[in-house]
Amino acid sequence: MPIEGFPDANIHRICVRCKKWHEPAEGRTIRPDTGSIGAMLSPLTAFVVGLRGLTVGPNKPRFICFRCYKIRMYTRLSLFAIFAGVLVTILLLERFGLLK
């Protein structure tokens, strides 16, 4: 449950996705994606990771609440499933000779 009123920055944590203050037990800390395969695939992602390294500091852990973490996980899973489905469809169409 997000904190209402004035949060204490020494105790409470701010979620990087929803930007709301939470108790530390209501989320987890994650490491930023520096040097990951995603940063190598997209120049925009590499730019954002590099800019974050300059402003926040290298490999500083970030807090994300469980609700946002679950949304992030399901979004990532659905994107990979869609990509795999498109890839399998293309391979099947090529195998049946409908796509050359």
N, C-alpha and C positions, 0 to 999 in steps of 0.2 A: 504494500500500500504506500503510495507516495506520501512524503512528509508535507503536512500543511503548516503554514506559518513560517517561522524563521528557522532554517536548519543550521545545525552546528557543523561547520566544515571539517572539524577535527574528528567528528564521529560519523556523520552521514556521508554518503557517496552520491555523485551525480551520474546518471546513466548517459552514455555517449549517444544513444539512439533517441530516447524520448525526452532527454534533458530535464528529467524530474529527479528530485532528491529522494533517496531510499536509505533504509537501514542497511548495514553491510551484510546482514544475513539474508536479504531479499534479492541477492544477485551474486555475480561472480566477477573476478577480474580476468581479463583476457590480455594476451600479448598482441600488439599490433602486427599486421601482416607485412613485415619487412623482409624482402628477399624471397618472397613466395613466388610460385609459378604464376599467380594472377598478376603480380606486378610486372612480370616479364611479358605477358601476353598483351597487355593494353598500355599504350603510352600514357593515357590519361590516369590510369591506376598508378603507374610508376611515378607520375608527377605528384599525385595526391600523397602517396607514401613518402616521397622525398620532402614535400612541403610539411607534412606532419612531423617528420624527423627534425626539421629545422625549428618548428614552432614549439612542439611539445617536448621534444627530446628523444633521443634514440631508445627504443624498446621500453618506454615507460608503460607499465600496465594500466589498462583502462577498465572501468567498471561498467557492467551492463546488467540490467535487471533481468530476472528470469523470464518475464513476459516478453521482453524484446529479444532475448536470446532464443526463445522458442520460435518467435516469428522469423527471426533471422535464419534459424536452422531449417524451418519448413520452406522458406523462400529459396534457400540454396539447394535444398533437396529437390524441389519442384523444377528449378531451372536445369539441374543436371538430368532429371528424368525426361524433360522435354527434349534436351539436346540428345540424349541417348535414343529416344523414340524417333527423332528425325534421322539420326544416323542409321538406325536399324531399317527404317523405311527406305532410305536411299539405297542401302545395300541390298534389300530384298527386290526393289524395282530393277536394280542393275542385274541381279541374279536371274530374274525372270525375263530379261531382255526388253523391258519397257523403257529403260533409261540407258542411253548410250553416250 
